[in-house]
Amino acid sequence: LLTPQAISNELLMRFQNNLAFAGSVRHHYDDRFAKPVDKIGDSYGIRVPVRYSVQDGPVIVPENTEERKITLSINKQKVVAFKFSSRELTLDVAEFGERYLKSAAQALANQYDVDGLTAVYQAVGNYVGTPGTVPTSLKTYQQASAWLDDMACPVGGSERFVCYTPAMQTEIINDLRGLHRILPRAALQSEHHAMRPT
């Protein structure tokens, strides 16, 4: 029989693989969560990167190094509840996952992405284009990249990416349809990998 642990492990693997926006958020392990006593609880302090200013001239005026923290409150719980019989527990974990856990993991991951994107758009003040309107030109994405450059956002690795909806995908593919003759194949592949659907 399948055990609750085996079912949970399969569900979590499928859940993580279905995350789009939430999967791109930084994930750092903190061993304070693993302590049996003095646990963190329902709030967690996140360190904000230190920003220094550049000075002119030979006179050195040292700045105070201040590490600020913002508090992340763990105040939401999401559940996908469903019943299954003891007969289903006799299936192997892959078959059980395909029949039952696949859709549960997708529903859960989609809700995490919706909640994450909702929190972000309410907290971020910088934008390009018209909010609520699907971009119809590659220029909007290029403007967003330029804005990130102006704000000294790190470049390279997984620091930047585009998370787009099916409607956005339709528009951008339509706008890029003539570029396959100009861009080399490797450039098109890197452009493709830099974008993730939600």
C-alpha positions as CSV (number, residue, x, y, z in Angstrom):
1,L,0.0,0.0,0.0
2,L,1.1,3.5,-0.7
3,T,2.1,5.4,2.5
4,P,1.1,9.0,3.2
5,Q,4.8,9.9,3.0
6,A,5.1,8.4,-0.5
7,I,2.0,10.3,-1.6
8,S,3.2,13.6,-0.1
9,N,6.7,13.2,-1.8
10,E,5.1,12.6,-5.2
11,L,2.7,15.5,-4.7
12,L,5.4,17.9,-3.7
13,M,7.6,16.9,-6.6
14,R,4.7,17.5,-9.1
15,F,3.8,20.7,-7.3
16,Q,7.3,22.1,-7.6
17,N,7.6,21.2,-11.2
18,N,4.3,23.1,-12.0
19,L,5.4,26.4,-10.4
20,A,6.0,29.2,-12.8
21,F,6.3,32.5,-11.0
22,A,6.7,31.0,-7.5
23,G,9.4,28.7,-8.8
24,S,11.5,31.6,-9.8
25,V,11.5,33.2,-6.4
26,R,14.7,32.8,-4.4
27,H,14.7,29.8,-2.1
28,H,17.2,29.7,0.7
29,Y,17.2,27.0,3.4
30,D,17.3,28.3,7.0
31,D,18.1,25.8,9.6
32,R,16.1,27.7,12.2
33,F,13.0,26.1,10.8
34,A,14.4,22.7,11.7
35,K,15.0,23.4,15.4
36,P,12.7,21.5,17.8
37,V,12.7,24.5,20.2
38,D,12.8,28.2,19.6
39,K,11.4,27.9,16.1
40,I,10.9,30.9,13.9
41,G,7.1,30.8,14.1
42,D,4.8,32.5,11.6
43,S,7.0,35.4,10.7
44,Y,10.5,35.6,9.2
45,G,13.0,38.5,8.8
46,I,14.4,38.8,5.2
47,R,17.6,40.8,4.8
48,V,17.4,43.7,2.3
49,P,20.7,44.1,0.3
50,V,22.8,47.1,1.4
51,R,23.0,50.0,-1.0
52,Y,25.9,52.4,-1.0
53,S,26.3,55.7,-2.7
54,V,29.4,56.7,-4.8
55,Q,31.2,59.8,-3.7
56,D,33.4,62.3,-5.6
57,G,36.8,63.6,-4.7
58,P,39.7,62.5,-2.5
59,V,38.0,63.0,0.8
60,I,36.6,59.8,2.2
61,V,33.3,60.1,4.1
62,P,32.5,56.6,5.3
63,E,28.8,55.6,5.3
64,N,27.1,53.7,8.1
65,T,26.4,50.1,7.0
66,E,22.8,49.4,7.8
67,E,21.3,46.1,7.1
68,R,17.5,46.4,6.9
69,K,15.1,43.6,7.2
70,I,11.5,43.2,6.1
71,T,9.2,40.8,7.8
72,L,7.6,37.9,5.8
73,S,4.4,36.8,7.5
74,I,3.5,33.1,7.0
75,N,-0.2,33.8,7.1
76,K,-1.8,31.7,4.3
77,Q,-2.5,28.0,3.9
78,K,-3.7,26.3,0.8
79,V,-5.3,22.9,0.7
80,V,-6.4,20.5,-2.1
81,A,-8.5,17.9,-0.4
82,F,-9.8,14.7,-2.1
83,K,-10.9,11.2,-1.1
84,F,-9.6,7.9,-2.4
85,S,-10.2,4.3,-1.4
86,S,-7.9,1.6,-0.2
87,R,-8.1,0.1,-3.7
88,E,-6.3,3.2,-5.1
89,L,-3.6,2.8,-2.5
90,T,-2.6,-0.5,-4.1
91,L,-1.4,1.4,-7.3
92,D,2.2,2.2,-7.8
93,V,3.2,5.8,-7.0
94,A,3.6,6.8,-10.6
95,E,0.2,5.6,-11.6
96,F,-1.4,7.1,-8.5
97,G,0.4,10.4,-9.3
98,E,-0.8,10.5,-12.9
99,R,-4.4,9.7,-12.1
100,Y,-4.9,11.8,-8.9
101,L,-1.9,13.9,-7.9
102,K,-1.2,15.5,-11.3
103,S,-4.3,17.7,-11.3
104,A,-4.1,18.4,-7.5
105,A,-0.5,19.6,-7.9
106,Q,-1.4,21.8,-10.9
107,A,-4.3,23.4,-9.1
108,L,-2.2,24.1,-6.0
109,A,0.8,25.5,-8.0
110,N,-1.6,27.7,-10.1
111,Q,-3.0,29.2,-6.9
112,Y,0.5,29.8,-5.5
113,D,1.4,31.7,-8.7
114,V,-1.8,33.7,-8.6
115,D,-1.2,34.7,-4.9
116,G,2.5,35.5,-5.6
117,L,1.8,37.6,-8.6
118,T,-1.0,39.4,-6.8
119,A,1.3,40.3,-4.0
120,V,4.0,41.5,-6.3
121,Y,1.9,43.8,-8.6
122,Q,0.4,45.5,-5.5
123,A,3.9,46.1,-4.0
124,V,6.0,47.0,-7.0
125,G,5.8,50.6,-8.2
126,N,7.8,50.3,-11.4
127,Y,6.1,49.2,-14.6
128,V,6.2,49.7,-18.4
129,G,3.3,49.6,-20.8
130,T,-0.3,49.9,-19.7
131,P,-1.3,47.8,-16.6
132,G,-4.0,45.2,-17.4
133,T,-3.3,45.4,-21.1
134,V,-1.5,42.6,-23.0
135,P,1.7,43.9,-24.6
136,T,1.5,43.7,-28.4
137,S,5.2,44.6,-29.2
138,L,8.6,43.3,-28.2
139,K,9.4,47.0,-27.3
140,T,7.5,46.7,-24.1
141,Y,9.7,43.8,-22.9
142,Q,12.8,45.7,-24.0
143,Q,11.6,48.7,-22.0
144,A,11.2,46.5,-19.0
145,S,14.8,45.2,-19.4
146,A,16.1,48.8,-19.8
147,W,14.2,49.8,-16.6
148,L,15.8,46.9,-14.7
149,D,19.3,48.0,-16.0
150,D,18.6,51.6,-14.8
151,M,17.6,50.2,-11.3
152,A,20.9,48.2,-11.2
153,C,19.1,44.8,-11.2
154,P,21.7,42.0,-11.4
155,V,22.1,40.5,-14.9
156,G,22.8,36.9,-15.7
157,G,21.9,33.5,-14.3
158,S,18.3,33.3,-13.1
159,E,18.2,36.8,-11.8
160,R,15.8,38.0,-14.6
161,F,13.0,36.3,-16.5
162,V,9.7,37.0,-18.0
163,C,6.6,35.3,-16.7
164,Y,3.8,35.5,-19.4
165,T,0.3,34.4,-19.9
166,P,-1.0,32.5,-22.9
167,A,-2.4,35.8,-24.3
168,M,1.0,37.4,-24.0
169,Q,2.6,34.4,-25.6
170,T,0.3,34.7,-28.6
171,E,1.1,38.4,-29.1
172,I,4.9,38.1,-28.7
173,I,5.1,35.1,-31.1
174,N,3.1,37.1,-33.6
175,D,5.5,40.1,-33.2
176,L,8.6,37.9,-33.5
177,R,7.4,35.8,-36.4
178,G,9.7,37.3,-38.9
179,L,12.9,37.2,-36.8
180,H,13.8,33.6,-37.4
181,R,15.5,34.6,-40.6
182,I,17.6,37.2,-38.7
183,L,18.5,35.7,-35.3
184,P,20.7,32.6,-35.1
185,R,19.1,29.5,-33.7
186,A,21.0,29.7,-30.4
187,A,19.7,33.2,-29.8
188,L,16.1,32.1,-30.4
189,Q,16.6,29.2,-27.9
190,S,18.0,31.5,-25.2
191,E,15.1,33.9,-25.8
192,H,12.7,31.0,-25.4
193,H,14.3,29.7,-22.2
194,A,14.2,33.2,-20.7
195,M,10.4,33.2,-20.8
196,R,8.1,31.0,-18.7
197,P,4.4,30.5,-19.2
198,T,2.0,30.7,-16.2
